[in-house]
Amino acid sequence: MANRFLRLHAQRDASAASLLRAYEKEQRATKNWNLYLYSLSQQHTALHKYYPKGALP
């Protein structure tokens, strides 16, 4: 009985750890994507600062 109990807990902990890893991976991807979008918007703003509207090369 104790072995079965320990095995169930080990399985539960392993699945929790894999869920946590997947969540952290997704968080990193989201962070990278947000940083990319932010830098893109900064570039866009900089372009409009140096080139008036309609005067882009």
PDBQT receptor file of N, H, CA, C and O in Angstrom, charges set to zero:
ATOM      1  N   MET A   1       0.825  -1.196   0.000  1.00  0.00    +0.000 N 
ATOM      2  CA  MET A   1       0.000   0.000   0.000  1.00  0.00    +0.000 C 
ATOM      3  C   MET A   1       0.869   1.260   0.000  1.00  0.00    +0.000 C 
ATOM      4  O   MET A   1       0.593   2.223  -0.715  1.00  0.00    +0.000 OA
ATOM      5  N   ALA A   2       1.920   1.229   0.816  1.00  0.00    +0.000 N 
ATOM      6  H   ALA A   2       2.144   0.446   1.397  1.00  0.00    +0.000 HD
ATOM      7  CA  ALA A   2       2.802   2.393   0.905  1.00  0.00    +0.000 C 
ATOM      8  C   ALA A   2       3.513   2.627  -0.427  1.00  0.00    +0.000 C 
ATOM      9  O   ALA A   2       3.688   3.767  -0.855  1.00  0.00    +0.000 OA
ATOM     10  N   ASN A   3       3.924   1.521  -1.083  1.00  0.00    +0.000 N 
ATOM     11  H   ASN A   3       3.782   0.594  -0.734  1.00  0.00    +0.000 HD
ATOM     12  CA  ASN A   3       4.600   1.664  -2.377  1.00  0.00    +0.000 C 
ATOM     13  C   ASN A   3       3.690   2.308  -3.404  1.00  0.00    +0.000 C 
ATOM     14  O   ASN A   3       4.108   3.181  -4.164  1.00  0.00    +0.000 OA
ATOM     15  N   ARG A   4       2.431   1.864  -3.420  1.00  0.00    +0.000 N 
ATOM     16  H   ARG A   4       2.091   1.154  -2.803  1.00  0.00    +0.000 HD
ATOM     17  CA  ARG A   4       1.467   2.420  -4.376  1.00  0.00    +0.000 C 
ATOM     18  C   ARG A   4       1.267   3.914  -4.104  1.00  0.00    +0.000 C 
ATOM     19  O   ARG A   4       1.207   4.726  -5.027  1.00  0.00    +0.000 OA
ATOM     20  N   PHE A   5       1.169   4.249  -2.833  1.00  0.00    +0.000 N 
ATOM     21  H   PHE A   5       1.218   3.589  -2.084  1.00  0.00    +0.000 HD
ATOM     22  CA  PHE A   5       1.001   5.649  -2.430  1.00  0.00    +0.000 C 
ATOM     23  C   PHE A   5       2.200   6.487  -2.896  1.00  0.00    +0.000 C 
ATOM     24  O   PHE A   5       2.030   7.569  -3.457  1.00  0.00    +0.000 OA
ATOM     25  N   LEU A   6       3.406   5.974  -2.656  1.00  0.00    +0.000 N 
ATOM     26  H   LEU A   6       3.544   5.095  -2.200  1.00  0.00    +0.000 HD
ATOM     27  CA  LEU A   6       4.615   6.704  -3.055  1.00  0.00    +0.000 C 
ATOM     28  C   LEU A   6       4.707   6.831  -4.570  1.00  0.00    +0.000 C 
ATOM     29  O   LEU A   6       5.108   7.872  -5.091  1.00  0.00    +0.000 OA
ATOM     30  N   ARG A   7       4.327   5.753  -5.280  1.00  0.00    +0.000 N 
ATOM     31  H   ARG A   7       4.001   4.908  -4.857  1.00  0.00    +0.000 HD
ATOM     32  CA  ARG A   7       4.390   5.787  -6.742  1.00  0.00    +0.000 C 
ATOM     33  C   ARG A   7       3.413   6.828  -7.292  1.00  0.00    +0.000 C 
ATOM     34  O   ARG A   7       3.753   7.573  -8.211  1.00  0.00    +0.000 OA
ATOM     35  N   LEU A   8       2.203   6.879  -6.734  1.00  0.00    +0.000 N 
ATOM     36  H   LEU A   8       1.927   6.274  -5.988  1.00  0.00    +0.000 HD
ATOM     37  CA  LEU A   8       1.225   7.871  -7.184  1.00  0.00    +0.000 C 
ATOM     38  C   LEU A   8       1.737   9.288  -6.943  1.00  0.00    +0.000 C 
ATOM     39  O   LEU A   8       1.560  10.172  -7.781  1.00  0.00    +0.000 OA
ATOM     40  N   HIS A   9       2.369   9.494  -5.798  1.00  0.00    +0.000 N 
ATOM     41  H   HIS A   9       2.513   8.776  -5.118  1.00  0.00    +0.000 HD
ATOM     42  CA  HIS A   9       2.894  10.827  -5.507  1.00  0.00    +0.000 C 
ATOM     43  C   HIS A   9       4.051  11.182  -6.431  1.00  0.00    +0.000 C 
ATOM     44  O   HIS A   9       4.183  12.331  -6.851  1.00  0.00    +0.000 OA
ATOM     45  N   ALA A  10       4.886  10.201  -6.747  1.00  0.00    +0.000 N 
ATOM     46  H   ALA A  10       4.779   9.268  -6.406  1.00  0.00    +0.000 HD
ATOM     47  CA  ALA A  10       6.002  10.456  -7.661  1.00  0.00    +0.000 C 
ATOM     48  C   ALA A  10       5.472  10.831  -9.042  1.00  0.00    +0.000 C 
ATOM     49  O   ALA A  10       5.981  11.751  -9.683  1.00  0.00    +0.000 OA
ATOM     50  N   GLN A  11       4.436  10.103  -9.497  1.00  0.00    +0.000 N 
ATOM     51  H   GLN A  11       4.022   9.356  -8.976  1.00  0.00    +0.000 HD
ATOM     52  CA  GLN A  11       3.837  10.433 -10.795  1.00  0.00    +0.000 C 
ATOM     53  C   GLN A  11       3.247  11.833 -10.774  1.00  0.00    +0.000 C 
ATOM     54  O   GLN A  11       3.421  12.607 -11.715  1.00  0.00    +0.000 OA
ATOM     55  N   ARG A  12       2.542  12.155  -9.683  1.00  0.00    +0.000 N 
ATOM     56  H   ARG A  12       2.401  11.526  -8.918  1.00  0.00    +0.000 HD
ATOM     57  CA  ARG A  12       1.921  13.477  -9.580  1.00  0.00    +0.000 C 
ATOM     58  C   ARG A  12       2.988  14.573  -9.597  1.00  0.00    +0.000 C 
ATOM     59  O   ARG A  12       2.823  15.591 -10.269  1.00  0.00    +0.000 OA
ATOM     60  N   ASP A  13       4.079  14.364  -8.862  1.00  0.00    +0.000 N 
ATOM     61  H   ASP A  13       4.214  13.536  -8.317  1.00  0.00    +0.000 HD
ATOM     62  CA  ASP A  13       5.143  15.364  -8.817  1.00  0.00    +0.000 C 
ATOM     63  C   ASP A  13       5.804  15.511 -10.177  1.00  0.00    +0.000 C 
ATOM     64  O   ASP A  13       6.143  16.621 -10.586  1.00  0.00    +0.000 OA
ATOM     65  N   ALA A  14       5.991  14.391 -10.886  1.00  0.00    +0.000 N 
ATOM     66  H   ALA A  14       5.715  13.489 -10.554  1.00  0.00    +0.000 HD
ATOM     67  CA  ALA A  14       6.614  14.454 -12.207  1.00  0.00    +0.000 C 
ATOM     68  C   ALA A  14       5.730  15.223 -13.180  1.00  0.00    +0.000 C 
ATOM     69  O   ALA A  14       6.219  16.038 -13.961  1.00  0.00    +0.000 OA
ATOM     70  N   SER A  15       4.414  14.959 -13.129  1.00  0.00    +0.000 N 
ATOM     71  H   SER A  15       4.017  14.297 -12.494  1.00  0.00    +0.000 HD
ATOM     72  CA  SER A  15       3.533  15.671 -14.057  1.00  0.00    +0.000 C 
ATOM     73  C   SER A  15       3.452  17.145 -13.685  1.00  0.00    +0.000 C 
ATOM     74  O   SER A  15       3.350  17.995 -14.570  1.00  0.00    +0.000 OA
ATOM     75  N   ALA A  16       3.495  17.464 -12.401  1.00  0.00    +0.000 N 
ATOM     76  H   ALA A  16       3.577  16.773 -11.682  1.00  0.00    +0.000 HD
ATOM     77  CA  ALA A  16       3.492  18.868 -11.982  1.00  0.00    +0.000 C 
ATOM     78  C   ALA A  16       4.761  19.560 -12.466  1.00  0.00    +0.000 C 
ATOM     79  O   ALA A  16       4.717  20.706 -12.914  1.00  0.00    +0.000 OA
ATOM     80  N   ALA A  17       5.893  18.861 -12.375  1.00  0.00    +0.000 N 
ATOM     81  H   ALA A  17       5.929  17.930 -12.010  1.00  0.00    +0.000 HD
ATOM     82  CA  ALA A  17       7.158  19.447 -12.823  1.00  0.00    +0.000 C 
ATOM     83  C   ALA A  17       7.143  19.679 -14.327  1.00  0.00    +0.000 C 
ATOM     84  O   ALA A  17       7.634  20.704 -14.800  1.00  0.00    +0.000 OA
ATOM     85  N   SER A  18       6.583  18.733 -15.087  1.00  0.00    +0.000 N 
ATOM     86  H   SER A  18       6.184  17.900 -14.703  1.00  0.00    +0.000 HD
ATOM     87  CA  SER A  18       6.546  18.921 -16.539  1.00  0.00    +0.000 C 
ATOM     88  C   SER A  18       5.587  20.048 -16.911  1.00  0.00    +0.000 C 
ATOM     89  O   SER A  18       5.847  20.797 -17.853  1.00  0.00    +0.000 OA
ATOM     90  N   LEU A  19       4.481  20.173 -16.178  1.00  0.00    +0.000 N 
ATOM     91  H   LEU A  19       4.270  19.565 -15.412  1.00  0.00    +0.000 HD
ATOM     92  CA  LEU A  19       3.570  21.298 -16.412  1.00  0.00    +0.000 C 
ATOM     93  C   LEU A  19       4.267  22.622 -16.124  1.00  0.00    +0.000 C 
ATOM     94  O   LEU A  19       4.115  23.591 -16.868  1.00  0.00    +0.000 OA
ATOM     95  N   LEU A  20       5.027  22.650 -15.043  1.00  0.00    +0.000 N 
ATOM     96  H   LEU A  20       5.150  21.863 -14.439  1.00  0.00    +0.000 HD
ATOM     97  CA  LEU A  20       5.746  23.870 -14.677  1.00  0.00    +0.000 C 
ATOM     98  C   LEU A  20       6.779  24.220 -15.746  1.00  0.00    +0.000 C 
ATOM     99  O   LEU A  20       6.932  25.385 -16.113  1.00  0.00    +0.000 OA
ATOM    100  N   ARG A  21       7.491  23.199 -16.244  1.00  0.00    +0.000 N 
ATOM    101  H   ARG A  21       7.367  22.253 -15.946  1.00  0.00    +0.000 HD
ATOM    102  CA  ARG A  21       8.478  23.454 -17.307  1.00  0.00    +0.000 C 
ATOM    103  C   ARG A  21       7.800  24.010 -18.553  1.00  0.00    +0.000 C 
ATOM    104  O   ARG A  21       8.308  24.950 -19.165  1.00  0.00    +0.000 OA
ATOM    105  N   ALA A  22       6.664  23.443 -18.933  1.00  0.00    +0.000 N 
ATOM    106  H   ALA A  22       6.252  22.679 -18.436  1.00  0.00    +0.000 HD
ATOM    107  CA  ALA A  22       5.943  23.929 -20.112  1.00  0.00    +0.000 C 
ATOM    108  C   ALA A  22       5.481  25.365 -19.896  1.00  0.00    +0.000 C 
ATOM    109  O   ALA A  22       5.560  26.194 -20.802  1.00  0.00    +0.000 OA
ATOM    110  N   TYR A  23       5.002  25.648 -18.696  1.00  0.00    +0.000 N 
ATOM    111  H   TYR A  23       4.938  24.974 -17.960  1.00  0.00    +0.000 HD
ATOM    112  CA  TYR A  23       4.543  27.004 -18.379  1.00  0.00    +0.000 C 
ATOM    113  C   TYR A  23       5.702  28.002 -18.460  1.00  0.00    +0.000 C 
ATOM    114  O   TYR A  23       5.556  29.085 -19.025  1.00  0.00    +0.000 OA
ATOM    115  N   GLU A  24       6.855  27.628 -17.890  1.00  0.00    +0.000 N 
ATOM    116  H   GLU A  24       6.973  26.748 -17.430  1.00  0.00    +0.000 HD
ATOM    117  CA  GLU A  24       8.012  28.527 -17.920  1.00  0.00    +0.000 C 
ATOM    118  C   GLU A  24       8.494  28.750 -19.347  1.00  0.00    +0.000 C 
ATOM    119  O   GLU A  24       8.889  29.858 -19.708  1.00  0.00    +0.000 OA
ATOM    120  N   LYS A  25       8.462  27.700 -20.153  1.00  0.00    +0.000 N 
ATOM    121  H   LYS A  25       8.141  26.800 -19.860  1.00  0.00    +0.000 HD
ATOM    122  CA  LYS A  25       8.869  27.832 -21.553  1.00  0.00    +0.000 C 
ATOM    123  C   LYS A  25       7.946  28.806 -22.280  1.00  0.00    +0.000 C 
ATOM    124  O   LYS A  25       8.400  29.653 -23.048  1.00  0.00    +0.000 OA
ATOM    125  N   GLU A  26       6.651  28.674 -22.027  1.00  0.00    +0.000 N 
ATOM    126  H   GLU A  26       6.283  27.986 -21.402  1.00  0.00    +0.000 HD
ATOM    127  CA  GLU A  26       5.681  29.569 -22.651  1.00  0.00    +0.000 C 
ATOM    128  C   GLU A  26       5.887  31.008 -22.182  1.00  0.00    +0.000 C 
ATOM    129  O   GLU A  26       5.775  31.945 -22.973  1.00  0.00    +0.000 OA
ATOM    130  N   GLN A  27       6.188  31.179 -20.891  1.00  0.00    +0.000 N 
ATOM    131  H   GLN A  27       6.279  30.417 -20.249  1.00  0.00    +0.000 HD
ATOM    132  CA  GLN A  27       6.432  32.521 -20.365  1.00  0.00    +0.000 C 
ATOM    133  C   GLN A  27       7.644  33.156 -21.040  1.00  0.00    +0.000 C 
ATOM    134  O   GLN A  27       7.618  34.336 -21.389  1.00  0.00    +0.000 OA
ATOM    135  N   ARG A  28       8.720  32.360 -21.226  1.00  0.00    +0.000 N 
ATOM    136  H   ARG A  28       8.741  31.402 -20.943  1.00  0.00    +0.000 HD
ATOM    137  CA  ARG A  28       9.917  32.890 -21.897  1.00  0.00    +0.000 C 
ATOM    138  C   ARG A  28       9.593  33.290 -23.323  1.00  0.00    +0.000 C 
ATOM    139  O   ARG A  28      10.033  34.341 -23.790  1.00  0.00    +0.000 OA
ATOM    140  N   ALA A  29       8.827  32.461 -24.021  1.00  0.00    +0.000 N 
ATOM    141  H   ALA A  29       8.470  31.607 -23.642  1.00  0.00    +0.000 HD
ATOM    142  CA  ALA A  29       8.465  32.772 -25.405  1.00  0.00    +0.000 C 
ATOM    143  C   ALA A  29       7.638  34.051 -25.459  1.00  0.00    +0.000 C 
ATOM    144  O   ALA A  29       7.847  34.895 -26.331  1.00  0.00    +0.000 OA
ATOM    145  N   THR A  30       6.701  34.194 -24.528  1.00  0.00    +0.000 N 
ATOM    146  H   THR A  30       6.531  33.509 -23.820  1.00  0.00    +0.000 HD
ATOM    147  CA  THR A  30       5.871  35.400 -24.483  1.00  0.00    +0.000 C 
ATOM    148  C   THR A  30       6.727  36.626 -24.214  1.00  0.00    +0.000 C 
ATOM    149  O   THR A  30       6.537  37.674 -24.832  1.00  0.00    +0.000 OA
ATOM    150  N   LYS A  31       7.676  36.489 -23.282  1.00  0.00    +0.000 N 
ATOM    151  H   LYS A  31       7.830  35.638 -22.780  1.00  0.00    +0.000 HD
ATOM    152  CA  LYS A  31       8.548  37.613 -22.943  1.00  0.00    +0.000 C 
ATOM    153  C   LYS A  31       9.377  38.015 -24.164  1.00  0.00    +0.000 C 
ATOM    154  O   LYS A  31       9.496  39.201 -24.475  1.00  0.00    +0.000 OA
ATOM    155  N   ASN A  32       9.949  37.024 -24.855  1.00  0.00    +0.000 N 
ATOM    156  H   ASN A  32       9.852  36.061 -24.602  1.00  0.00    +0.000 HD
ATOM    157  CA  ASN A  32      10.746  37.317 -26.047  1.00  0.00    +0.000 C 
ATOM    158  C   ASN A  32       9.895  37.996 -27.110  1.00  0.00    +0.000 C 
ATOM    159  O   ASN A  32      10.337  38.955 -27.741  1.00  0.00    +0.000 OA
ATOM    160  N   TRP A  33       8.683  37.507 -27.310  1.00  0.00    +0.000 N 
ATOM    161  H   TRP A  33       8.324  36.727 -26.797  1.00  0.00    +0.000 HD
ATOM    162  CA  TRP A  33       7.780  38.081 -28.312  1.00  0.00    +0.000 C 
ATOM    163  C   TRP A  33       7.438  39.517 -27.943  1.00  0.00    +0.000 C 
ATOM    164  O   TRP A  33       7.431  40.393 -28.807  1.00  0.00    +0.000 OA
ATOM    165  N   ASN A  34       7.152  39.770 -26.655  1.00  0.00    +0.000 N 
ATOM    166  H   ASN A  34       7.158  39.058 -25.953  1.00  0.00    +0.000 HD
ATOM    167  CA  ASN A  34       6.829  41.126 -26.221  1.00  0.00    +0.000 C 
ATOM    168  C   ASN A  34       8.011  42.063 -26.401  1.00  0.00    +0.000 C 
ATOM    169  O   ASN A  34       7.834  43.214 -26.801  1.00  0.00    +0.000 OA
ATOM    170  N   LEU A  35       9.219  41.581 -26.108  1.00  0.00    +0.000 N 
ATOM    171  H   LEU A  35       9.362  40.646 -25.782  1.00  0.00    +0.000 HD
ATOM    172  CA  LEU A  35      10.413  42.405 -26.318  1.00  0.00    +0.000 C 
ATOM    173  C   LEU A  35      10.589  42.719 -27.797  1.00  0.00    +0.000 C 
ATOM    174  O   LEU A  35      10.944  43.840 -28.161  1.00  0.00    +0.000 OA
ATOM    175  N   TYR A  36      10.339  41.727 -28.653  1.00  0.00    +0.000 N 
ATOM    176  H   TYR A  36      10.050  40.816 -28.358  1.00  0.00    +0.000 HD
ATOM    177  CA  TYR A  36      10.448  41.940 -30.099  1.00  0.00    +0.000 C 
ATOM    178  C   TYR A  36       9.445  42.992 -30.566  1.00  0.00    +0.000 C 
ATOM    179  O   TYR A  36       9.801  43.912 -31.302  1.00  0.00    +0.000 OA
ATOM    180  N   LEU A  37       8.188  42.852 -30.133  1.00  0.00    +0.000 N 
ATOM    181  H   LEU A  37       7.899  42.105 -29.535  1.00  0.00    +0.000 HD
ATOM    182  CA  LEU A  37       7.164  43.821 -30.538  1.00  0.00    +0.000 C 
ATOM    183  C   LEU A  37       7.493  45.213 -30.014  1.00  0.00    +0.000 C 
ATOM    184  O   LEU A  37       7.272  46.204 -30.709  1.00  0.00    +0.000 OA
ATOM    185  N   TYR A  38       8.018  45.296 -28.798  1.00  0.00    +0.000 N 
ATOM    186  H   TYR A  38       8.199  44.490 -28.233  1.00  0.00    +0.000 HD
ATOM    187  CA  TYR A  38       8.379  46.592 -28.225  1.00  0.00    +0.000 C 
ATOM    188  C   TYR A  38       9.491  47.237 -29.050  1.00  0.00    +0.000 C 
ATOM    189  O   TYR A  38       9.418  48.426 -29.358  1.00  0.00    +0.000 OA
ATOM    190  N   SER A  39      10.513  46.471 -29.408  1.00  0.00    +0.000 N 
ATOM    191  H   SER A  39      10.572  45.505 -29.157  1.00  0.00    +0.000 HD
ATOM    192  CA  SER A  39      11.610  47.043 -30.193  1.00  0.00    +0.000 C 
ATOM    193  C   SER A  39      11.117  47.458 -31.573  1.00  0.00    +0.000 C 
ATOM    194  O   SER A  39      11.574  48.458 -32.127  1.00  0.00    +0.000 OA
ATOM    195  N   LEU A  40      10.185  46.687 -32.126  1.00  0.00    +0.000 N 
ATOM    196  H   LEU A  40       9.814  45.875 -31.676  1.00  0.00    +0.000 HD
ATOM    197  CA  LEU A  40       9.618  47.047 -33.427  1.00  0.00    +0.000 C 
ATOM    198  C   LEU A  40       8.874  48.379 -33.331  1.00  0.00    +0.000 C 
ATOM    199  O   LEU A  40       9.004  49.231 -34.210  1.00  0.00    +0.000 OA
ATOM    200  N   SER A  41       8.096  48.556 -32.265  1.00  0.00    +0.000 N 
ATOM    201  H   SER A  41       7.990  47.863 -31.552  1.00  0.00    +0.000 HD
ATOM    202  CA  SER A  41       7.358  49.813 -32.121  1.00  0.00    +0.000 C 
ATOM    203  C   SER A  41       8.309  50.975 -31.866  1.00  0.00    +0.000 C 
ATOM    204  O   SER A  41       8.045  52.096 -32.299  1.00  0.00    +0.000 OA
ATOM    205  N   GLN A  42       9.425  50.716 -31.158  1.00  0.00    +0.000 N 
ATOM    206  H   GLN A  42       9.640  49.805 -30.805  1.00  0.00    +0.000 HD
ATOM    207  CA  GLN A  42      10.418  51.770 -30.941  1.00  0.00    +0.000 C 
ATOM    208  C   GLN A  42      11.037  52.197 -32.271  1.00  0.00    +0.000 C 
ATOM    209  O   GLN A  42      11.228  53.388 -32.518  1.00  0.00    +0.000 OA
ATOM    210  N   GLN A  43      11.349  51.223 -33.126  1.00  0.00    +0.000 N 
ATOM    211  H   GLN A  43      11.193  50.256 -32.927  1.00  0.00    +0.000 HD
ATOM    212  CA  GLN A  43      11.913  51.539 -34.442  1.00  0.00    +0.000 C 
ATOM    213  C   GLN A  43      10.911  52.348 -35.253  1.00  0.00    +0.000 C 
ATOM    214  O   GLN A  43      11.277  53.312 -35.926  1.00  0.00    +0.000 OA
ATOM    215  N   HIS A  44       9.659  51.956 -35.186  1.00  0.00    +0.000 N 
ATOM    216  H   HIS A  44       9.361  51.173 -34.639  1.00  0.00    +0.000 HD
ATOM    217  CA  HIS A  44       8.604  52.632 -35.920  1.00  0.00    +0.000 C 
ATOM    218  C   HIS A  44       8.496  54.092 -35.461  1.00  0.00    +0.000 C 
ATOM    219  O   HIS A  44       8.397  55.008 -36.278  1.00  0.00    +0.000 OA
ATOM    220  N   THR A  45       8.518  54.288 -34.144  1.00  0.00    +0.000 N 
ATOM    221  H   THR A  45       8.599  53.544 -33.480  1.00  0.00    +0.000 HD
ATOM    222  CA  THR A  45       8.448  55.640 -33.583  1.00  0.00    +0.000 C 
ATOM    223  C   THR A  45       9.659  56.461 -34.018  1.00  0.00    +0.000 C 
ATOM    224  O   THR A  45       9.530  57.635 -34.367  1.00  0.00    +0.000 OA
ATOM    225  N   ALA A  46      10.834  55.836 -33.994  1.00  0.00    +0.000 N 
ATOM    226  H   ALA A  46      10.939  54.882 -33.710  1.00  0.00    +0.000 HD
ATOM    227  CA  ALA A  46      12.054  56.546 -34.386  1.00  0.00    +0.000 C 
ATOM    228  C   ALA A  46      11.977  56.967 -35.849  1.00  0.00    +0.000 C 
ATOM    229  O   ALA A  46      12.374  58.079 -36.197  1.00  0.00    +0.000 OA
ATOM    230  N   LEU A  47      11.472  56.092 -36.700  1.00  0.00    +0.000 N 
ATOM    231  H   LEU A  47      11.149  55.189 -36.418  1.00  0.00    +0.000 HD
ATOM    232  CA  LEU A  47      11.333  56.446 -38.116  1.00  0.00    +0.000 C 
ATOM    233  C   LEU A  47      10.446  57.671 -38.279  1.00  0.00    +0.000 C 
ATOM    234  O   LEU A  47      10.768  58.579 -39.045  1.00  0.00    +0.000 OA
ATOM    235  N   HIS A  48       9.328  57.695 -37.558  1.00  0.00    +0.000 N 
ATOM    236  H   HIS A  48       9.066  56.957 -36.936  1.00  0.00    +0.000 HD
ATOM    237  CA  HIS A  48       8.415  58.827 -37.697  1.00  0.00    +0.000 C 
ATOM    238  C   HIS A  48       9.001  60.102 -37.107  1.00  0.00    +0.000 C 
ATOM    239  O   HIS A  48       8.631  61.210 -37.498  1.00  0.00    +0.000 OA
ATOM    240  N   LYS A  49       9.920  59.932 -36.160  1.00  0.00    +0.000 N 
ATOM    241  H   LYS A  49      10.221  59.033 -35.842  1.00  0.00    +0.000 HD
ATOM    242  CA  LYS A  49      10.561  61.114 -35.596  1.00  0.00    +0.000 C 
ATOM    243  C   LYS A  49      11.486  61.748 -36.640  1.00  0.00    +0.000 C 
ATOM    244  O   LYS A  49      11.552  62.972 -36.757  1.00  0.00    +0.000 OA
ATOM    245  N   TYR A  50      12.202  60.904 -37.400  1.00  0.00    +0.000 N 
ATOM    246  H   TYR A  50      12.148  59.910 -37.305  1.00  0.00    +0.000 HD
ATOM    247  CA  TYR A  50      13.186  61.430 -38.351  1.00  0.00    +0.000 C 
ATOM    248  C   TYR A  50      12.594  61.736 -39.717  1.00  0.00    +0.000 C 
ATOM    249  O   TYR A  50      13.119  62.573 -40.451  1.00  0.00    +0.000 OA
ATOM    250  N   TYR A  51      11.512  61.066 -40.057  1.00  0.00    +0.000 N 
ATOM    251  H   TYR A  51      11.086  60.386 -39.460  1.00  0.00    +0.000 HD
ATOM    252  CA  TYR A  51      10.866  61.312 -41.348  1.00  0.00    +0.000 C 
ATOM    253  C   TYR A  51       9.439  61.777 -41.090  1.00  0.00    +0.000 C 
ATOM    254  O   TYR A  51       8.667  61.049 -40.466  1.00  0.00    +0.000 OA
ATOM    255  N   PRO A  52       9.069  62.963 -41.551  1.00  0.00    +0.000 N 
ATOM    256  CA  PRO A  52       7.676  63.390 -41.370  1.00  0.00    +0.000 C 
ATOM    257  C   PRO A  52       6.721  62.467 -42.129  1.00  0.00    +0.000 C 
ATOM    258  O   PRO A  52       7.137  61.706 -43.001  1.00  0.00    +0.000 OA
ATOM    259  N   LYS A  53       5.455  62.547 -41.789  1.00  0.00    +0.000 N 
ATOM    260  H   LYS A  53       5.117  63.166 -41.080  1.00  0.00    +0.000 HD
ATOM    261  CA  LYS A  53       4.464  61.650 -42.384  1.00  0.00    +0.000 C 
ATOM    262  C   LYS A  53       4.466  61.781 -43.909  1.00  0.00    +0.000 C 
ATOM    263  O   LYS A  53       4.427  62.889 -44.444  1.00  0.00    +0.000 OA
ATOM    264  N   GLY A  54       4.511  60.652 -44.597  1.00  0.00    +0.000 N 
ATOM    265  H   GLY A  54       4.542  59.752 -44.163  1.00  0.00    +0.000 HD
ATOM    266  CA  GLY A  54       4.476  60.656 -46.052  1.00  0.00    +0.000 C 
ATOM    267  C   GLY A  54       5.826  60.878 -46.697  1.00  0.00    +0.000 C 
ATOM    268  O   GLY A  54       5.929  60.867 -47.923  1.00  0.00    +0.000 OA
ATOM    269  N   ALA A  55       6.884  61.083 -45.888  1.00  0.00    +0.000 N 
ATOM    270  H   ALA A  55       6.801  61.091 -44.891  1.00  0.00    +0.000 HD
ATOM    271  CA  ALA A  55       8.198  61.358 -46.470  1.00  0.00    +0.000 C 
ATOM    272  C   ALA A  55       9.162  60.193 -46.277  1.00  0.00    +0.000 C 
ATOM    273  O   ALA A  55      10.376  60.370 -46.382  1.00  0.00    +0.000 OA
ATOM    274  N   LEU A  56       8.633  59.004 -45.995  1.00  0.00    +0.000 N 
ATOM    275  H   LEU A  56       7.647  58.861 -45.910  1.00  0.00    +0.000 HD
ATOM    276  CA  LEU A  56       9.522  57.856 -45.823  1.00  0.00    +0.000 C 
ATOM    277  C   LEU A  56      10.174  57.502 -47.155  1.00  0.00    +0.000 C 
ATOM    278  O   LEU A  56       9.528  57.571 -48.201  1.00  0.00    +0.000 OA
ATOM    279  N   PRO A  57      11.434  57.128 -47.122  1.00  0.00    +0.000 N 
ATOM    280  CA  PRO A  57      12.126  56.790 -48.381  1.00  0.00    +0.000 C 
ATOM    281  C   PRO A  57      11.579  55.523 -49.025  1.00  0.00    +0.000 C 
ATOM    282  O   PRO A  57      12.057  55.113 -50.083  1.00  0.00    +0.000 OA
TER     283      PRO A  57
